[in-house]
């Protein structure tokens, strides 16, 4: 391990053997400051005065075709094709780049992009094919300071803002959305949630290991009969004075399990088996849950009234077990999803997070940043879709000329690029204004409308861009070798 940058005496380490680490070191050698300040005080939180004027204007019904043609030519003209650099233009001196409002955000994007291209993208197809979670790669995110990206430095985090969180999720998702989904479940649903709602004792006890990657966490909210209707959940927690007893079942839990039976590996995965055995502690037993979870459950007060409470439940707690791994998903296969069972699960009373019956506020507050970063993931999917269809359209020939010369193909590319650009602008405008430390119970305000709206728009936009990419690639878009199939 080699120390790459320091901040206030706290060193962050990158693997000197990794190409991403080498790229980051080269980048930092030319600057007298940390790659990422990892302190939100050094990020600009003010809204930009005006946006870049480089966005294309749609002047007629032929604009999508013209735009699509221009994009294809631009992305294919570079000797070393790197479309995500094309899609993340730098700001001019006279304007604020809404996608990277400060130099630190620009450096962060470069670091995560380089890491994603060098290490995340090459493994994506294999791990999605065998439906396995790449734990060793996940732990490298801790070395980069990404697992606790929104956590204050005193708890082992990086102290960054909502824009930084969106940048990390966008770039990782462009390489492997499934891997990024596991990252989101850990860094936001568990780590950020505990950082904003936990007690000082809980934060000091669990967050340093969660930020380093020594603990892999998740959040348990959905149930077999309560998905979107979260307040209809049936899991209960009964107080016993110095403890609580949890009973119920949680479903669709990301990071619900991180280990698998070696006998479950299909023949194509045998080459990866040694890597799993090397990096996972103990045996690959197929019965292990993730390390720690935040669990929502109903509690009952002395007067009989019910409320929603939040609890910390650790792996190995008696009565807490894995129900089943959910396999054969349509997508996100490299993100482990499971059913978790609580059968008279006894936990200490100090594992209550926040106040009893006060978890609705915790839930809604944390869902704001989750929705922002889900939108960022969709923007990453859209970026990869646009770059792949634009490159393919130039390379593929039909009827003696490239696909990019056909109006229908140009429209798919042009429409996708325009909607992607709108989604990214909406996302980062919302992220710049988002206050991670806003407590609705103190301020009386929340940021739900904005974060709900950006997720609503960007998730559909990302799906539409991925569908357009498959249409442009035709049969090749339906297979893993061309990347868009897993998007």
C-alpha positions in Angstrom: 0.0 0.0 0.0 1.2 3.5 -0.7 0.1 6.8 0.8 -1.1 9.0 -2.0 -2.6 12.0 -0.3 -3.0 13.4 3.2 -5.7 15.5 4.8 -5.2 16.8 8.3 -2.8 14.0 9.0 -5.3 11.3 8.0 -3.8 9.3 5.2 -5.8 7.6 2.4 -4.1 4.7 0.7 -4.4 3.4 -2.8 -3.0 0.1 -4.1 0.2 1.0 -5.9 -0.2 -2.2 -8.0 -3.5 -1.1 -9.5 -3.7 0.9 -12.7 -6.3 3.1 -11.1 -4.0 3.8 -8.2 -1.2 4.7 -10.6 -3.4 7.0 -12.5 -4.5 8.7 -9.4 -0.9 9.1 -8.2 0.1 10.7 -11.5 -2.9 13.1 -11.2 -2.0 14.0 -7.6 1.7 14.6 -8.3 0.8 17.7 -10.3 -1.4 19.2 -7.5 -0.5 20.4 -4.1 -3.8 19.4 -2.6 -5.7 16.1 -2.0 -7.4 14.5 -5.0 -10.7 14.7 -3.3 -10.9 17.1 -0.3 -13.1 14.5 1.4 -14.4 17.4 3.4 -17.6 18.9 2.2 -16.5 22.3 3.5 -14.2 22.5 0.5 -16.9 21.7 -2.0 -18.8 24.6 -3.5 -22.4 24.4 -2.4 -23.6 27.6 -4.1 -25.8 27.3 -7.2 -24.1 28.1 -10.5 -24.9 31.5 -11.9 -25.3 30.2 -15.4 -24.9 27.0 -17.4 -22.5 26.3 -20.2 -23.9 27.3 -23.6 -22.4 24.3 -25.3 -25.7 22.3 -25.4 -27.1 21.8 -28.9 -30.2 23.7 -29.9 -33.0 21.8 -31.5 -34.2 24.0 -34.4 -36.2 21.6 -36.5 -37.6 18.1 -36.7 -34.4 17.0 -38.3 -32.3 18.1 -35.3 -32.2 14.6 -33.7 -30.8 13.2 -36.9 -28.2 15.9 -37.2 -27.3 15.6 -33.5 -27.1 11.9 -33.7 -24.8 12.0 -36.7 -22.5 14.6 -35.0 -22.3 12.5 -31.9 -21.3 9.4 -33.8 -18.6 11.2 -35.7 -17.3 12.9 -32.6 -17.1 9.7 -30.6 -15.4 7.7 -33.3 -12.9 10.3 -34.4 -10.7 10.0 -31.4 -7.7 7.6 -31.8 -8.2 6.3 -28.2 -12.0 6.2 -27.8 -13.1 7.4 -24.4 -16.6 8.7 -24.7 -17.1 9.4 -21.1 -14.5 12.2 -21.4 -16.5 13.5 -24.3 -19.7 13.4 -22.3 -18.2 15.2 -19.3 -17.0 18.5 -20.8 -14.9 20.8 -18.7 -16.2 24.2 -17.8 -15.0 27.4 -19.4 -13.5 30.2 -17.3 -16.7 32.3 -17.7 -19.2 29.6 -16.6 -19.8 27.0 -13.9 -19.8 23.4 -15.0 -22.9 22.1 -13.3 -21.6 18.5 -13.6 -18.4 19.4 -11.7 -19.0 22.6 -9.8 -15.5 22.7 -8.3 -12.0 21.5 -9.1 -12.3 18.8 -6.4 -15.4 17.4 -8.0 -13.5 17.3 -11.3 -10.6 15.4 -9.7 -13.0 13.0 -8.0 -14.8 12.2 -11.3 -11.5 11.5 -13.0 -10.3 9.2 -10.2 -13.6 7.2 -10.1 -13.8 7.1 -13.9 -10.2 5.8 -14.2 -10.8 3.2 -11.5 -14.1 2.1 -13.2 -12.6 1.8 -16.6 -9.5 0.0 -15.4 -11.0 -2.4 -12.8 -14.8 -2.4 -12.7 -15.7 -2.7 -16.4 -13.4 -5.6 -17.2 -15.0 -7.8 -14.5 -18.6 -6.9 -15.1 -19.6 -9.5 -17.6 -18.1 -12.4 -15.7 -19.6 -11.5 -12.3 -23.0 -10.7 -13.8 -23.0 -14.0 -15.7 -22.4 -16.1 -12.5 -24.5 -13.8 -10.3 -21.7 -13.2 -7.8 -20.6 -10.2 -5.8 -17.0 -9.1 -6.4 -16.1 -8.6 -2.7 -12.3 -7.9 -3.3 -13.1 -5.1 -5.8 -15.7 -3.7 -3.4 -13.1 -3.4 -0.7 -11.0 -1.3 -3.0 -13.7 1.3 -2.9 -12.8 1.7 0.8 -9.2 2.3 -0.1 -10.4 5.1 -2.4 -12.5 6.7 0.3 -15.7 6.0 -1.5 -17.5 3.7 0.9 -18.0 6.5 3.4 -18.2 9.3 0.9 -20.9 11.3 2.8 -19.6 10.4 6.3 -17.8 13.0 8.4 -14.1 12.4 8.7 -14.2 11.8 12.5 -16.0 8.5 11.8 -13.6 7.4 9.1 -15.5 8.9 6.2 -14.6 11.4 3.5 -16.9 14.2 4.4 -18.1 14.9 0.9 -21.4 16.4 -0.4 -24.3 15.2 -2.5 -22.7 16.2 -5.7 -19.7 13.9 -4.9 -22.0 11.0 -4.1 -23.7 11.5 -7.5 -20.4 11.6 -9.4 -19.3 8.3 -7.8 -22.5 6.5 -8.6 -22.7 7.8 -12.1 -19.2 6.8 -13.0 -19.4 3.3 -11.4 -22.8 2.6 -12.9 -21.5 3.4 -16.4 -19.1 0.5 -15.9 -21.3 -2.0 -14.0 -24.7 -1.0 -12.6 -25.0 -4.2 -10.5 -21.7 -3.5 -8.7 -22.8 0.1 -8.2 -26.1 -1.0 -6.7 -24.3 -3.0 -4.0 -22.2 0.1 -3.5 -25.3 2.3 -3.1 -26.9 -0.2 -0.6 -23.8 -0.1 1.6 -22.7 3.6 1.3 -26.1 5.2 1.5 -28.7 2.8 2.8 -26.5 1.7 5.6 -23.5 4.0 6.1 -25.1 7.4 5.4 -28.3 6.4 7.2 -26.3 5.5 10.4 -24.1 8.6 10.1 -27.2 10.9 10.0 -29.4 9.1 12.5 -27.2 7.0 14.8 -25.9 7.9 18.3 -22.3 8.9 18.8 -21.6 5.5 20.3 -23.1 3.7 17.3 -21.3 5.8 14.8 -17.9 5.4 16.4 -18.5 1.6 16.8 -19.6 0.7 13.3 -18.8 3.5 10.8 -14.9 3.2 10.6 -15.1 -0.5 9.6 -18.0 0.2 7.2 -16.1 3.0 5.6 -13.0 0.9 5.1 -14.9 -2.1 3.7 -14.2 -4.4 6.7 -17.9 -4.5 7.2 -20.4 -4.9 4.4 -23.9 -3.5 5.3 -27.3 -3.1 3.9 -30.8 -1.9 4.9 -33.9 -4.0 5.5 -37.2 -2.3 4.6 -39.2 -4.3 2.0 -41.1 -7.4 2.8 -42.8 -10.1 0.8 -46.2 -8.3 1.2 -44.9 -4.8 1.7 -42.8 -3.2 -1.0 -43.7 0.4 -1.8 -46.3 0.3 1.0 -43.5 0.3 3.6 -45.8 1.3 6.4 -47.7 -1.9 5.8 -44.7 -4.0 7.0 -45.4 -6.8 9.5 -41.9 -7.3 11.1 -42.2 -6.5 14.8 -39.8 -5.6 17.6 -41.0 -6.2 21.1 -39.2 -4.5 24.0 -37.9 -6.7 26.8 -36.4 -3.9 28.9 -32.7 -4.3 28.1 -33.4 -5.9 24.7 -35.7 -6.2 21.7 -37.0 -9.3 20.0 -37.5 -9.1 16.3 -39.8 -11.4 14.3 -40.5 -11.1 10.5 -39.1 -11.5 7.0 -37.4 -9.0 4.8 -37.3 -9.4 1.0 -35.2 -8.0 -1.9 -32.4 -7.1 0.4 -29.3 -5.9 -1.5 -26.1 -7.2 0.1 -28.3 -9.7 1.9 -25.6 -12.3 1.3 -22.0 -11.9 0.2 -20.8 -15.5 0.1 -21.8 -18.5 -2.0 -21.4 -22.2 -2.1 -18.3 -23.2 -4.2 -20.5 -25.9 -5.7 -22.9 -23.2 -6.9 -20.3 -21.9 -9.3 -21.0 -22.8 -12.9 -18.2 -24.1 -15.1 -17.5 -20.7 -16.6 -16.9 -19.4 -13.1 -14.2 -21.9 -12.1 -11.5 -19.4 -13.2 -12.8 -17.0 -10.6 -13.1 -19.5 -7.8 -9.6 -19.0 -6.5 -10.2 -15.3 -6.3 -13.3 -15.8 -4.1 -11.4 -18.3 -1.8 -8.5 -16.0 -1.5 -10.4 -12.9 -0.4 -13.3 -14.2 1.6 -12.7 -15.1 5.2 -13.6 -18.6 6.3 -15.3 -21.0 3.9 -17.7 -20.1 1.1 -20.7 -21.7 2.9 -23.7 -20.3 1.1 -25.4 -19.5 4.5 -23.8 -16.2 5.3 -25.6 -12.9 5.4 -24.0 -9.5 5.0 -22.1 -8.3 8.0 -24.6 -5.7 9.4 -28.0 -4.2 8.6 -30.3 -1.4 9.6 -33.7 -3.1 10.0 -37.1 -1.3 10.1 -39.7 -2.9 12.4 -42.9 -2.0 14.1 -42.9 -1.3 17.8 -45.8 -0.9 20.3 -45.8 1.8 23.0 -47.2 1.2 26.5 -50.5 2.9 25.4 -50.9 0.4 22.6 -50.0 2.8 19.8 -47.7 1.5 17.0 -44.8 3.1 15.4 -41.9 2.4 13.1 -38.4 1.9 14.7 -34.9 1.3 13.3 -32.4 -1.3 14.7 -28.9 -2.5 14.1 -28.6 -6.2 13.6 -25.3 -7.9 13.2 -24.4 -11.0 11.4 -24.3 -14.0 13.7 -27.1 -12.7 16.0 -29.2 -15.6 17.3 -32.4 -15.8 15.3 -31.1 -13.9 12.3 -30.5 -16.0 9.2 -30.5 -16.1 5.5 -33.8 -17.2 3.9 -32.8 -17.6 0.3 -30.7 -16.0 -2.4 -32.9 -14.5 -5.1 -31.4 -15.7 -8.4 -32.2 -15.4 -12.1 -33.0 -11.7 -12.0 -33.6 -9.8 -15.2 -30.7 -7.5 -14.4 -28.3 -6.4 -11.7 -27.2 -10.0 -11.4 -23.8 -9.2 -9.8 -25.6 -7.5 -6.9 -26.5 -10.2 -4.3 -30.2 -10.0 -3.4 -31.7 -12.1 -0.6 -34.5 -12.8 1.8 -33.6 -12.3 5.4 -35.4 -14.0 8.3 -35.8 -12.8 11.9 -37.0 -15.6 14.2 -37.1 -14.4 17.8 -34.0 -12.4 17.0 -32.8 -10.9 20.3 -30.7 -7.7 20.1 -29.5 -5.3 22.8 -31.6 -2.2 23.5 -28.7 0.0 22.6 -29.1 -1.2 19.0 -32.1 1.0 18.6 -31.2 3.8 16.2 -32.8 7.1 17.1 -36.0 7.2 19.1 -38.5 4.3 19.4 -41.3 4.9 16.9 -39.2 7.7 15.3 -37.9 5.8 12.2 -40.3 7.3 9.6 -38.3 10.5 9.8 -35.0 8.5 9.5 -36.4 6.6 6.5 -37.7 9.6 4.6 -34.6 11.7 5.3 -32.2 9.0 3.9 -34.5 8.2 1.0 -33.7 11.7 -0.4 -30.0 11.0 -1.0 -30.8 7.4 -2.1 -33.2 8.7 -4.8 -30.6 11.3 -6.0 -28.0 8.6 -6.4 -30.4 6.2 -8.1 -31.0 9.0 -10.6 -27.2 9.3 -10.9 -27.0 5.5 -11.6 -29.5 6.0 -14.4 -27.4 8.8 -15.9 -24.4 6.5 -15.8 -26.4 3.8 -17.7 -27.5 6.5 -20.2 -24.0 7.6 -20.7 -22.7 4.1 -21.4 -25.7 3.5 -23.7 -25.1 6.6 -25.8 -21.4 6.0 -26.1 -21.9 2.3 -27.2 -24.6 3.0 -29.7 -22.7 6.0 -31.2 -19.5 4.0 -31.6 -21.3 1.0 -33.0 -23.3 3.1 -35.5 -20.0 4.3 -37.0 -18.4 0.9 -37.2 -21.3 -1.2 -38.4 -22.0 -1.2 -42.1 -25.3 -1.9 -43.8 -26.2 -1.4 -47.5 -22.7 -0.2 -48.2 -22.5 2.6 -45.6 -22.3 3.0 -41.8 -25.5 2.8 -39.7 -24.8 6.4 -38.5 -25.8 7.6 -42.0 -29.4 6.4 -41.5 -31.9 8.9 -40.2 -33.7 6.4 -37.9 -30.4 5.5 -36.2 -29.4 9.2 -35.9 -32.8 9.9 -34.2 -32.3 7.2 -31.6 -28.8 8.5 -30.8 -29.8 12.2 -30.9 -32.9 11.7 -28.7 -30.9 9.7 -26.2 -28.1 12.2 -26.0 -30.6 15.1 -25.5 -32.6 13.4 -22.8 -29.4 12.2 -21.1 -28.1 15.8 -21.0 -31.4 17.0 -19.6 -31.4 14.3 -16.9 -27.8 15.1 -15.9 -28.5 18.8 -15.7 -31.6 18.1 -13.5 -29.6 15.7 -11.3 -26.7 18.0 -10.6 -28.8 21.1 -10.1 -30.7 19.2 -7.5 -27.5 17.7 -5.9 -25.8 21.1 -5.6 -28.8 22.4 -3.6 -29.2 19.3 -1.5 -28.2 19.6 2.2 -27.2 16.2 3.6 -27.4 17.5 7.2 -30.9 18.9 6.9 -33.0 17.5 9.7 -36.7 18.0 8.9 -37.6 17.7 12.6 -35.3 20.7 13.3 -35.8 22.8 10.2 -39.4 21.8 9.4 -38.5 21.4 5.7 -37.5 18.5 3.5 -36.2 18.0 0.0 -38.5 15.2 -1.1 -40.2 16.9 -4.0 -36.9 17.6 -5.8 -35.3 14.2 -5.1 -38.5 12.4 -6.0 -38.8 14.3 -9.3 -35.2 13.8 -10.4 -35.5 10.0 -9.7 -38.8 9.9 -11.6 -37.3 11.6 -14.7 -33.9 10.0 -14.8 -34.8 6.4 -14.2 -37.2 6.4 -17.1 -34.6 8.3 -19.2 -31.9 5.7 -18.4 -34.2 2.8 -19.4 -35.2 4.6 -22.6 -31.5 5.2 -23.5 -30.6 1.5 -22.8 -33.5 0.4 -25.0 -32.4 2.7 -27.8 -28.9 1.3 -27.6 -30.3 -2.3 -28.0 -32.3 -1.1 -31.0 -29.2 0.4 -32.6 -27.1 -2.6 -32.0 -29.8 -5.0 -33.1 -29.0 -8.6 -32.3 -25.7 -7.7 -30.9 -27.4 -5.5 -28.3 -29.0 -8.6 -26.9 -25.7 -10.4 -25.9 -23.2 -9.6 -23.1 -20.2 -8.9 -25.3 -21.5 -5.5 -26.4 -22.2 -4.3 -22.8 -25.6 -2.8 -23.3 -27.4 -6.0 -22.5 -26.5 -5.8 -18.8 -27.6 -2.1 -18.6 
